[in-house]
Amino acid sequence: MSSLTLVRRSPELLVGASTSDDAAVYRLNDQQALILTTDFFMPIVDDPRDFGRVAAANAISDVYAMGGRPLLALSVLGMPVDKLPSGVIRDIIAGGADICRQAGIPLAGGHSIDSPEPIFGLVVAGVAHPDHIRANSTARAGDVLLLTKPLGVGAMTTAIKKGLLDEAGYKQVIGTMTQLNTVGQRVSRDPRVHAMTDVTGFGLLGHLLEVCRGSGLVGRVTTGGVPVMDPARELARRGVFPGAVKRNWDSYGASVRVEQGVEPWFRDLLVDPQTSGGLLLAVEPGAVPELLAEARDAGFAHASVVGRLEALSADGAAGTVVVEA
C-alpha cells in the first residue's frame, strides 16, 4: 500500500499507508484516536473453530500492536458455499466470536461472499489516546528489543499439514496463536516504550527491518535470547518450513547479515512467518526488567530480550539487521 498514490493525506491521519504499520490511526480529538485494521487469510489448520479463533486473534492483534483498546469487529468471510457444509461455516464464525468475547468486544456484523477458497478474518476498530499510539517507526538508538511470544508458528502449522505434529504440539501452537496481545495496550502508556509492532508474515527479521527502516537504525539480534517453541526447534532442524521462508529471504535477505556461529536452521526460524505472533517492542534499557515482568505477569511466559537497536556507523546503512550467535 505504501507504494500506491492515494488521496491527499489528512492532517488528522496519524498513521497511514506511508509506513508499514499494523493499522491506520485517525485523530478524533485531543483525547481519542481511532484505530482501524483488517486482516484475513485462508485456513492454516483443519479444525474450523480453531481457524476462526486464530484468524480473529490475528486481526485484533493489530489494534493492541498500536497501543489501542479494541472496540468492535466485523467479519470478512469468503466460502465455497456449494462445497462446504453450513455447519463448518457456522463453526468458523463461532470461533471468531469466541475470541471477540475474550477481547471484550462484539462481533457486530460483517460481509460474506461465495469464493473458490475459504477465507476468514475481521475488520477491527479500536481507540487510544493519541499520545499512547506506538508506531513501528519511532524507535531510538540504544533501545532494547523485547519479544513477547515464541517463534515457530510457520514450521508447526506446516507440520500439521504434513501429519508431523502430535496433539501436544497442536495444542501448544493453537494456544500461542489464540493468545491475545493485550499487553500492548498496557505497555503503550509507558513513555519508555518507543516503538511496537507485531511479528506476523514477514517473520521476526522482516518486521524488525521495518522498524529499522522507519526509524533510521540498525538492528542486532542475538539468537541465544530468541524464544522458540520446542517442537519448532526439532522441525526446523529437519527442514520443515513453509514456502514463505524462502520468499522472505528472497524479499529482504540482502538487508540481513548473519554472522558465523548461527545455525542455518535457526537462521530460517528468524524469518519463519508467524500467524498472530508476539509483539516486538523497542524500549529504553532501564525499563527492561519492569516491562519483562509486566509481560510475564500478563501471561507471556516466553517474553525475552532478543536484541538491540544501534545508530548508524560511518559506513552503515539504515534498515539493516545483523544476526549474531
JOGI-V818183 format. One record per backbone hydrogen bond with DSSP energy under -1.0 kcal/mol. CO is the residue of the C=O (numbers start at 0). NH is the residue of the N-H. If there is no record, write none. Layout:
co-><CO | CO>
nh-><NH | NH>
This chain:
co-><0 | 9 | 11 | 11 | 14 | 15 | 23 | 24 | 24 | 25 | 31 | 31 | 32 | 33 | 34 | 35 | 36 | 38 | 40 | 46 | 47 | 48 | 49 | 50 | 51 | 52 | 53 | 54 | 55 | 56 | 58 | 59 | 59 | 60 | 62 | 63 | 65 | 68 | 71 | 72 | 73 | 74 | 75 | 76 | 77 | 78 | 78 | 79 | 79 | 84 | 85 | 86 | 87 | 88 | 89 | 90 | 91 | 92 | 93 | 94 | 95 | 96 | 97 | 98 | 99 | 100 | 105 | 105 | 108 | 110 | 112 | 118 | 119 | 120 | 121 | 122 | 123 | 124 | 124 | 125 | 126 | 127 | 128 | 134 | 139 | 142 | 143 | 144 | 145 | 146 | 150 | 151 | 152 | 153 | 154 | 155 | 156 | 157 | 158 | 159 | 165 | 166 | 167 | 168 | 169 | 170 | 171 | 172 | 173 | 179 | 180 | 181 | 181 | 182 | 183 | 185 | 186 | 189 | 191 | 194 | 196 | 199 | 199 | 201 | 202 | 203 | 204 | 205 | 206 | 207 | 208 | 209 | 210 | 211 | 211 | 216 | 217 | 218 | 219 | 220 | 221 | 222 | 226 | 228 | 229 | 230 | 231 | 232 | 233 | 234 | 235 | 238 | 241 | 242 | 243 | 244 | 245 | 246 | 247 | 248 | 251 | 252 | 254 | 256 | 258 | 262 | 263 | 264 | 265 | 267 | 269 | 277 | 278 | 279 | 280 | 281 | 281 | 282 | 283 | 284 | 286 | 287 | 288 | 289 | 290 | 291 | 292 | 293 | 294 | 295 | 298 | 299 | 303 | 305 | 306 | 307 | 308 | 309 | 312 | 319 | 320 | 321 | 322 | 323>
nh-><3 | 12 | 13 | 26 | 24 | 18 | 35 | 13 | 14 | 33 | 27 | 28 | 127 | 25 | 125 | 23 | 123 | 121 | 119 | 50 | 51 | 52 | 53 | 54 | 55 | 56 | 57 | 58 | 59 | 60 | 61 | 62 | 63 | 64 | 67 | 66 | 133 | 126 | 124 | 107 | 122 | 110 | 120 | 112 | 118 | 80 | 114 | 82 | 83 | 88 | 89 | 90 | 91 | 92 | 93 | 94 | 95 | 96 | 97 | 98 | 99 | 100 | 101 | 102 | 104 | 103 | 72 | 107 | 74 | 76 | 78 | 77 | 40 | 75 | 38 | 73 | 36 | 70 | 71 | 34 | 68 | 32 | 131 | 195 | 142 | 308 | 282 | 305 | 280 | 303 | 228 | 155 | 156 | 157 | 158 | 159 | 160 | 161 | 163 | 162 | 169 | 170 | 171 | 172 | 173 | 174 | 175 | 176 | 177 | 181 | 183 | 184 | 185 | 186 | 187 | 188 | 189 | 192 | 283 | 281 | 279 | 202 | 273 | 205 | 206 | 207 | 208 | 209 | 210 | 211 | 212 | 213 | 214 | 215 | 216 | 318 | 309 | 321 | 307 | 323 | 224 | 225 | 150 | 232 | 233 | 234 | 235 | 236 | 237 | 239 | 238 | 240 | 244 | 246 | 247 | 248 | 249 | 250 | 251 | 252 | 254 | 255 | 320 | 322 | 261 | 266 | 267 | 268 | 269 | 270 | 204 | 198 | 147 | 196 | 145 | 193 | 194 | 143 | 286 | 287 | 290 | 291 | 292 | 293 | 294 | 295 | 296 | 297 | 299 | 298 | 300 | 302 | 146 | 221 | 144 | 219 | 141 | 217 | 315 | 218 | 256 | 220 | 258 | 222>
